[in-house]
Amino acid sequence: MATKFENPIVRWIDHRLPIFSFMHHELHEYPTPKNLNYWWNFGSLAGIALVIMLVTGITLAMHYTPHVDHAFNSVERIMRDVNYGWLIRYIHMNGASFFFIVVYIHIFRGLYFGSYKAPRELLWMLGVVIMLLMMATAFMGYVLPWGQMSFWGATVITNLFSAIPVIGESVVTWLWGGFSVDNATLNRFFALHYLLPFVIVGVVVLHLVALHRFGSNNPLGVDVKSPKDQIPFHPYYTIKDAFGLGVFLIVFSAFVFFAPNFLGHPDNYIPADPLVTPAHIVPEWYFLPFYAILRAIPDKLGGVLLMFGSIAVLFILPWLDRSPVRSGQFRPIFKIFFWILVIDVVALTYLGAKPAEGWYVFFSRIATAYYFAHFLVILPLLSVFETPRQLPKSISEPVIGGGGGFAGATAARRENDR
């Protein structure tokens, strides 16, 4: 049944194109589990970060010149001569890092609470696709300032495809648009960097459709049993998301205004020079875990396969973890290994920033081995041998049935009054 709107213009439009009814249902009436905590804020924060990147990126594109002779200077002009260009660029630069921070936390939340399990497998896989598109977009964007790290980072990463048997060299030449990283490379990277965010928006829409098909998972990992387990998305979670957004913007603003280059590399403020190789070529911090995996393997092809395999394994995760219990809260052994995985990924991030020599390589190999062992060995074994704790019968039971908190106290008082 169509929603009745007071505004006659809105009613007239909605009768012919029910966009307002759709938005009212999906954003206002949308029934949501009533026990979602602040870890669920990061989904909406990712959407807001995407909007910030789109708006600032489109603005920067109006002043950027995608040519090897002018790219670096056009970025300097944005910083010095364009009104508030420095602010727009710093928001875009740091926005990329904060976008990845939010998405990585969102992914680890999904790993801990089992949001990849049936019937949300496709929702999870679309999320991994979004992460891949983000990585491609961020890599191409990092090349655009045409600084030293931009040029050499593009050279090193694109050269990885030469490890593909038979067709590798041809693929690299096709990516470059010639026989070295040059003007053709910069032009196609700029075109793709501008295009891919809109592709991400399309996949995000599919992600939301898949989410609304079965509803959000929740910290208990228990399916909704009755309307008592749910509340409308608005105003309860819109207020909660607004608070999370406020905290996010405070931290984000602190970086933009007080430490705008903290997450970047100083070599990228030197114009690209094909004749001078930097002492240590490193990608942006959000690529470092995968970069550490790449360098941990002495064979070039093997390193490339493992680097892409570290993401590919996430696609099959719903079928590797066969435990019937979703939430890590009820899986005592899984919880331990989850935190070991978190430490392992942080270690890979640290090792990826270090030179590929000595003990750094040794520990990178150990961390890489554990990363794959967690998904391919430990999770399947836990599915068989772990004994989970007993699940509550419903989302409402821990509060109302357990007598904890205000709701439990109120229920107890009512029982005594009878």
Backbone torsions as a table, in degrees:
resi	resn	phi	psi	omega
1	MET	NA	135.6	-177.3
2	ALA	-68.7	143.8	178.3
3	THR	-75.5	138.5	178.9
4	LYS	-88.3	121.1	178.6
5	PHE	-107.2	143.6	-178.4
6	GLU	-72.7	-37.5	-177.7
7	ASN	-70.3	123.3	-176.7
8	PRO	-65.6	-33.6	179.1
9	ILE	-66.8	-43.0	178.4
10	VAL	-63.1	-42.0	178.0
11	ARG	-62.1	-42.2	-178.7
12	TRP	-62.8	-45.0	179.4
13	ILE	-66.7	-44.2	-173.9
14	ASP	-67.1	-29.6	178.1
15	HIS	-66.2	-31.5	-178.0
16	ARG	-96.7	-30.3	178.4
17	LEU	-141.9	96.2	-169.1
18	PRO	-73.4	49.1	-178.8
19	ILE	-72.0	-35.6	-178.8
20	PHE	-71.9	-36.6	175.7
21	SER	-64.0	-40.3	178.7
22	PHE	-62.5	-47.4	-179.4
23	MET	-65.3	-37.7	179.2
24	HIS	-63.0	-41.9	-179.3
25	HIS	-70.8	-44.6	-174.0
26	GLU	-77.4	-29.7	-174.8
27	LEU	-110.7	-17.4	-177.4
28	HIS	-111.5	-56.8	-176.4
29	GLU	-83.7	-15.5	-173.4
30	TYR	-45.8	112.0	-178.0
31	PRO	-71.1	129.6	-173.7
32	THR	-127.7	141.2	175.3
33	PRO	-52.7	137.6	-170.9
34	LYS	-83.5	1.6	-176.9
35	ASN	-111.4	18.7	-179.6
36	LEU	-66.3	135.0	179.5
37	ASN	-102.1	-170.4	-173.3
38	TYR	-71.7	-13.7	174.5
39	TRP	-64.8	-21.5	179.2
40	TRP	-81.5	-5.6	176.5
41	ASN	-68.4	-24.8	-169.8
42	PHE	-71.5	-19.4	173.7
43	GLY	-65.9	-49.1	178.8
44	SER	-67.9	-35.4	178.0
45	LEU	-63.4	-35.6	176.7
46	ALA	-63.4	-40.8	177.6
47	GLY	-63.4	-40.8	179.1
48	ILE	-67.6	-40.4	178.0
49	ALA	-61.6	-38.1	178.1
50	LEU	-63.2	-41.9	178.9
51	VAL	-64.0	-42.8	178.2
52	ILE	-59.1	-43.9	-179.2
53	MET	-65.9	-38.6	179.4
54	LEU	-65.2	-47.7	-176.6
55	VAL	-65.2	-48.1	-179.4
56	THR	-68.6	-35.9	179.7
57	GLY	-65.1	-43.7	178.5
58	ILE	-62.6	-40.7	179.0
59	THR	-64.1	-44.0	179.6
60	LEU	-64.8	-36.5	-178.9
61	ALA	-62.2	-25.5	179.0
62	MET	-68.0	-21.1	-175.6
63	HIS	-115.8	-4.6	-176.1
64	TYR	-88.9	145.2	177.9
65	THR	-116.4	109.5	-177.5
66	PRO	-80.5	69.8	177.4
67	HIS	-143.6	138.1	-174.1
68	VAL	-60.9	-25.5	-179.6
69	ASP	-84.4	-15.2	-173.0
70	HIS	-127.7	-12.3	-173.7
71	ALA	-59.3	-51.1	-177.6
72	PHE	-60.5	-45.2	-179.1
73	ASN	-67.2	-33.5	178.8
74	SER	-67.4	-34.8	176.0
75	VAL	-67.2	-41.2	176.9
76	GLU	-62.8	-38.0	178.5
77	ARG	-64.9	-41.0	176.5
78	ILE	-57.4	-43.6	-177.1
79	MET	-68.7	-33.1	-170.1
80	ARG	-105.1	-36.5	-168.7
81	ASP	-110.3	-30.7	-179.5
82	VAL	-74.0	134.8	178.9
83	ASN	-58.0	119.4	-177.9
84	TYR	57.8	22.2	177.4
85	GLY	-61.8	-37.8	178.5
86	TRP	-59.8	-40.1	-178.6
87	LEU	-69.0	-44.0	-179.2
88	ILE	-62.6	-42.7	-179.2
89	ARG	-68.5	-41.9	179.7
90	TYR	-65.1	-36.4	175.7
91	ILE	-64.0	-42.5	-179.4
92	HIS	-67.2	-44.6	179.4
93	MET	-59.5	-55.1	-177.5
94	ASN	-75.1	-24.4	176.3
95	GLY	-61.8	-35.7	177.6
96	ALA	-61.7	-45.7	179.9
97	SER	-64.1	-43.6	-178.4
98	PHE	-71.1	-30.5	173.8
99	PHE	-60.6	-45.4	178.9
100	PHE	-68.1	-39.0	177.4
101	ILE	-57.6	-48.1	-178.6
102	VAL	-63.4	-44.1	-178.1
103	VAL	-68.2	-40.4	178.4
104	TYR	-63.1	-42.1	176.3
105	ILE	-63.9	-40.3	178.1
106	HIS	-60.1	-40.6	179.5
107	ILE	-68.1	-45.6	-179.5
108	PHE	-66.4	-32.6	173.2
109	ARG	-61.4	-43.8	177.6
110	GLY	-62.3	-37.4	178.3
111	LEU	-65.1	-41.8	-176.0
112	TYR	-72.0	-42.2	-175.3
113	PHE	-94.1	7.5	174.2
114	GLY	67.9	35.3	-178.8
115	SER	-72.4	-4.2	178.9
116	TYR	-91.3	-6.0	-175.1
117	LYS	-81.2	162.1	-179.3
118	ALA	-53.6	138.9	6.7
119	PRO	-99.0	28.4	-173.2
120	ARG	-106.6	25.6	-178.3
121	GLU	-60.7	-45.1	-177.4
122	LEU	-68.8	-34.7	174.3
123	LEU	-57.6	-46.0	179.2
124	TRP	-63.6	-45.0	-177.8
125	MET	-65.0	-37.7	175.4
126	LEU	-64.2	-35.0	175.7
127	GLY	-63.0	-40.4	177.6
128	VAL	-66.2	-37.9	176.3
129	VAL	-61.1	-42.0	177.7
130	ILE	-59.9	-42.9	179.1
131	MET	-62.2	-41.5	177.9
132	LEU	-62.4	-44.2	178.3
133	LEU	-64.2	-37.6	175.7
134	MET	-61.0	-42.4	-179.2
135	MET	-64.4	-44.3	178.4
136	ALA	-62.5	-43.8	-179.7
137	THR	-63.8	-44.7	-178.1
138	ALA	-65.8	-40.8	179.0
139	PHE	-61.1	-46.6	-179.6
140	MET	-67.0	-34.5	177.6
141	GLY	-67.3	-34.2	180.0
142	TYR	-66.7	-23.9	-180.0
143	VAL	-77.1	-27.6	-169.7
144	LEU	-60.6	-37.5	179.2
145	PRO	-63.9	-16.1	176.6
146	TRP	56.7	43.6	170.7
147	GLY	-90.3	-177.1	-177.8
148	GLN	-60.5	-46.9	-178.1
149	MET	-71.2	-30.0	175.7
150	SER	-61.0	-51.9	-175.9
151	PHE	-64.2	-49.9	-174.9
152	TRP	-74.9	-30.2	173.9
153	GLY	-63.7	-43.3	177.4
154	ALA	-63.7	-39.8	-179.7
155	THR	-63.3	-46.5	-177.4
156	VAL	-67.4	-48.2	-174.6
157	ILE	-68.1	-43.2	179.4
158	THR	-67.2	-30.6	178.1
159	ASN	-66.2	-18.1	179.2
160	LEU	-60.4	-31.5	-177.3
161	PHE	-70.0	-13.8	176.3
162	SER	-68.7	-13.3	178.0
163	ALA	-74.9	-14.8	178.6
164	ILE	-66.7	125.8	-178.8
165	PRO	-58.7	143.6	173.0
166	VAL	70.3	-58.0	-171.6
167	ILE	-99.1	-0.3	-172.9
168	GLY	-55.1	-50.4	-177.9
169	GLU	-63.3	-38.8	179.2
170	SER	-66.3	-36.7	178.4
171	VAL	-64.4	-43.4	179.8
172	VAL	-63.0	-44.4	178.1
173	THR	-60.4	-39.4	178.6
174	TRP	-66.3	-41.6	178.2
175	LEU	-63.5	-42.2	-178.8
176	TRP	-72.3	-29.6	-172.2
177	GLY	75.0	21.1	-178.8
178	GLY	174.5	-150.0	-175.5
179	PHE	-111.2	12.0	173.4
180	SER	-162.7	166.8	175.3
181	VAL	-70.8	111.5	-173.3
182	ASP	-146.7	-155.4	-173.2
183	ASN	-61.6	-40.1	179.0
184	ALA	-62.1	-38.7	178.3
185	THR	-63.1	-47.3	-178.9
186	LEU	-61.3	-41.0	-179.6
187	ASN	-64.5	-45.6	-178.4
188	ARG	-71.8	-32.3	176.4
189	PHE	-67.3	-38.7	177.6
190	PHE	-64.0	-44.1	180.0
191	ALA	-61.5	-44.2	-178.9
192	LEU	-71.4	-36.3	178.8
193	HIS	-63.5	-33.5	178.2
194	TYR	-76.0	-35.8	-174.6
195	LEU	-79.4	-44.4	-170.0
196	LEU	-59.6	-35.9	177.0
197	PRO	-57.2	-32.4	178.0
198	PHE	-74.0	-29.7	172.3
199	VAL	-66.5	-40.9	177.4
200	ILE	-59.7	-42.0	177.9
201	VAL	-58.1	-43.2	178.7
202	GLY	-61.5	-43.1	179.6
203	VAL	-70.1	-33.8	176.3
204	VAL	-62.2	-39.8	176.6
205	VAL	-60.4	-45.1	176.5
206	LEU	-61.8	-39.0	178.3
207	HIS	-59.8	-42.5	179.9
208	LEU	-70.4	-37.8	176.8
209	VAL	-61.9	-44.2	178.4
210	ALA	-65.2	-36.2	177.6
211	LEU	-63.7	-45.1	-176.4
212	HIS	-75.3	-12.5	178.5
213	ARG	-65.5	-44.3	-179.0
214	PHE	-118.5	-0.7	179.7
215	GLY	82.2	169.5	-178.4
216	SER	-71.1	146.6	165.7
217	ASN	-69.8	174.7	180.0
218	ASN	-145.1	166.6	-175.1
219	PRO	-57.0	-28.2	179.0
220	LEU	-82.8	-19.7	-177.5
221	GLY	69.4	20.5	-178.0
222	VAL	-101.0	136.5	178.4
223	ASP	-66.3	149.6	176.9
224	VAL	-65.8	125.9	-177.2
225	LYS	-100.6	-28.1	-176.9
226	SER	-155.6	166.6	177.3
227	PRO	-58.1	-22.6	178.6
228	LYS	-64.2	-21.6	-178.4
229	ASP	-82.8	-4.2	-173.9
230	GLN	-125.0	157.6	172.3
231	ILE	-137.1	157.9	177.4
232	PRO	-64.6	147.2	179.8
233	PHE	-61.0	-41.2	176.4
234	HIS	-107.8	133.0	9.8
235	PRO	-96.9	-1.3	-169.3
236	TYR	-63.3	-51.0	-176.3
237	TYR	-90.0	-19.7	173.1
238	THR	-66.2	-38.3	177.1
239	ILE	-67.4	-43.1	-180.0
240	LYS	-63.6	-42.1	177.5
241	ASP	-65.9	-36.0	179.1
242	ALA	-64.2	-39.5	176.7
243	PHE	-64.5	-45.2	177.7
244	GLY	-60.9	-38.7	178.4
245	LEU	-64.1	-39.4	178.3
246	GLY	-60.3	-44.6	178.0
247	VAL	-63.8	-44.0	179.4
248	PHE	-58.6	-46.1	-176.8
249	LEU	-67.8	-31.3	177.3
250	ILE	-65.2	-48.3	179.9
251	VAL	-66.0	-43.6	179.7
252	PHE	-60.6	-44.8	-179.8
253	SER	-64.4	-34.3	178.2
254	ALA	-60.7	-40.7	177.9
255	PHE	-70.9	-44.8	-177.1
256	VAL	-60.1	-42.1	-172.7
257	PHE	-94.8	-27.0	-173.4
258	PHE	-115.5	-21.2	179.3
259	ALA	-146.0	56.8	-172.1
260	PRO	-65.7	-24.2	-177.6
261	ASN	-106.5	8.9	-176.4
262	PHE	-61.1	-38.3	-176.1
263	LEU	-92.9	2.3	179.9
264	GLY	-102.1	-168.9	-179.0
265	HIS	-123.7	130.3	-176.7
266	PRO	-62.1	-27.5	-179.3
267	ASP	-64.0	-18.2	-178.9
268	ASN	-79.5	-1.6	171.8
269	TYR	-96.5	12.3	172.6
270	ILE	-109.9	128.9	179.7
271	PRO	-56.2	144.4	-178.2
272	ALA	-58.0	132.8	179.2
273	ASP	-134.5	106.3	-178.6
274	PRO	-63.5	-14.8	-176.7
275	LEU	-94.6	-7.4	-179.0
276	VAL	-123.8	112.1	179.8
277	THR	-88.2	129.3	176.2
278	PRO	-59.9	151.8	-178.7
279	ALA	-61.6	-35.1	-177.1
280	HIS	-144.5	108.1	-178.7
281	ILE	-86.6	119.5	179.1
282	VAL	-133.2	145.0	174.8
283	PRO	-81.1	-177.8	174.6
284	GLU	-62.3	157.1	-171.3
285	TRP	-58.7	-32.4	-175.9
286	TYR	-73.3	-9.6	173.9
287	PHE	-97.5	-7.6	-170.5
288	LEU	-60.5	-39.4	177.8
289	PRO	-59.2	-40.6	-179.1
290	PHE	-74.1	-32.3	176.3
291	TYR	-66.5	-38.3	177.3
292	ALA	-65.1	-40.5	177.5
293	ILE	-63.9	-41.9	178.9
294	LEU	-58.0	-45.3	-175.0
295	ARG	-82.2	-12.9	-178.6
296	ALA	-70.8	-21.6	-177.6
297	ILE	-100.3	125.4	-177.8
298	PRO	-66.9	-24.8	179.7
299	ASP	-87.7	130.2	-175.4
300	LYS	-62.2	-47.7	179.6
301	LEU	-63.5	-41.9	179.4
302	GLY	-62.0	-40.4	178.4
303	GLY	-64.1	-42.2	179.1
304	VAL	-64.1	-43.2	-179.4
305	LEU	-63.7	-41.6	179.1
306	LEU	-69.3	-36.8	179.1
307	MET	-61.3	-48.1	177.3
308	PHE	-71.7	-30.2	177.9
309	GLY	-66.3	-28.7	179.9
310	SER	-65.1	-25.0	175.5
311	ILE	-92.8	-38.8	-178.9
312	ALA	-60.3	-32.3	-177.9
313	VAL	-64.7	-24.9	178.5
314	LEU	-68.5	-28.2	179.3
315	PHE	-65.7	-33.4	-176.5
316	ILE	-99.5	6.2	-178.8
317	LEU	-55.1	-41.3	-179.6
318	PRO	-57.6	-23.8	-179.2
319	TRP	-99.8	-8.4	175.4
320	LEU	-85.9	-37.7	178.8
321	ASP	-96.2	101.7	-174.5
322	ARG	-98.1	8.2	-179.9
323	SER	-63.3	136.5	179.7
324	PRO	-72.9	-12.7	-179.3
325	VAL	-94.4	129.2	-177.7
326	ARG	-81.2	-59.1	-167.8
327	SER	-73.4	137.6	175.8
328	GLY	-67.7	-14.5	178.3
329	GLN	-61.4	-27.2	-176.7
330	PHE	-107.1	12.2	-179.3
331	ARG	-125.1	88.9	-171.6
332	PRO	-61.3	-39.0	-178.8
333	ILE	-77.0	-41.5	177.1
334	PHE	-56.2	-39.7	-178.0
335	LYS	-60.0	-41.2	179.4
336	ILE	-63.3	-48.4	-178.3
337	PHE	-68.0	-29.7	176.5
338	PHE	-61.7	-46.2	-178.9
339	TRP	-70.1	-29.2	172.5
340	ILE	-64.4	-39.6	177.4
341	LEU	-62.3	-42.2	178.2
342	VAL	-59.3	-47.2	178.3
343	ILE	-61.6	-38.7	-179.5
344	ASP	-63.2	-44.0	180.0
345	VAL	-67.3	-38.9	176.2
346	VAL	-62.9	-40.9	178.2
347	ALA	-63.7	-41.1	177.7
348	LEU	-63.3	-36.9	177.5
349	THR	-62.4	-43.9	178.7
350	TYR	-65.3	-45.1	-176.4
351	LEU	-68.3	-30.8	179.3
352	GLY	-65.8	-23.4	179.8
353	ALA	-87.2	-7.7	-177.3
354	LYS	-97.1	160.6	178.2
355	PRO	-61.4	147.1	-179.2
356	ALA	-81.5	72.1	-177.3
357	GLU	-154.8	157.4	173.1
358	GLY	55.8	-135.4	-175.9
359	TRP	-66.0	-26.0	179.1
360	TYR	-60.6	-41.2	178.5
361	VAL	-67.7	-41.3	-178.8
362	PHE	-60.6	-49.0	-179.4
363	PHE	-70.3	-29.9	175.8
364	SER	-62.7	-38.2	179.3
365	ARG	-68.2	-40.1	177.5
366	ILE	-64.6	-45.3	-179.6
367	ALA	-64.8	-38.9	177.6
368	THR	-64.0	-43.7	179.6
369	ALA	-61.2	-41.7	-179.8
370	TYR	-67.6	-39.5	-179.1
371	TYR	-54.4	-49.6	-178.4
372	PHE	-73.6	-34.1	178.4
373	ALA	-63.8	-35.3	-179.7
374	HIS	-58.7	-46.5	-175.9
375	PHE	-82.2	-39.8	-171.4
376	LEU	-91.8	-20.3	-176.6
377	VAL	-120.9	-55.5	-171.6
378	ILE	-66.4	-49.4	-178.3
379	LEU	-61.3	-46.4	176.7
380	PRO	-60.2	-37.4	179.1
381	LEU	-69.3	-40.3	177.9
382	LEU	-62.1	-33.5	179.0
383	SER	-60.1	-26.5	-177.1
384	VAL	-95.5	-44.0	-167.8
385	PHE	-101.1	-17.8	-176.9
386	GLU	-78.1	140.2	175.0
387	THR	-106.5	105.8	-177.5
388	PRO	-71.8	159.8	172.6
389	ARG	-73.3	161.5	-177.6
390	GLN	-68.7	134.1	180.0
391	LEU	-82.7	148.6	171.5
392	PRO	-67.8	157.3	-177.6
393	LYS	-73.7	-25.4	-179.4
394	SER	-153.1	170.2	176.8
395	ILE	-64.6	-34.0	-175.4
396	SER	-76.6	-25.5	-171.7
397	GLU	-56.8	-45.1	-177.6
398	PRO	-60.0	-28.2	-179.8
399	VAL	-91.3	-57.7	-175.1
400	ILE	-74.1	-48.2	-177.4
401	GLY	-71.9	-32.2	-176.0
402	GLY	-81.9	-12.7	179.1
403	GLY	74.6	14.0	-178.7
404	GLY	-92.9	147.5	173.2
405	GLY	76.3	-174.5	-176.2
406	PHE	-62.5	-43.6	-177.4
407	ALA	-63.2	-41.3	179.9
408	GLY	-66.0	-40.9	179.1
409	ALA	-64.8	-40.3	178.5
410	THR	-63.0	-43.8	179.3
411	ALA	-62.8	-38.4	-179.7
412	ALA	-66.7	-40.8	178.9
413	ARG	-62.6	-42.8	179.5
414	ARG	-61.8	-39.0	-179.8
415	GLU	-65.1	-39.2	179.1
416	ASN	-68.7	-36.0	-179.8
417	ASP	-63.2	-29.8	179.4
418	ARG	-69.7	NA	NA
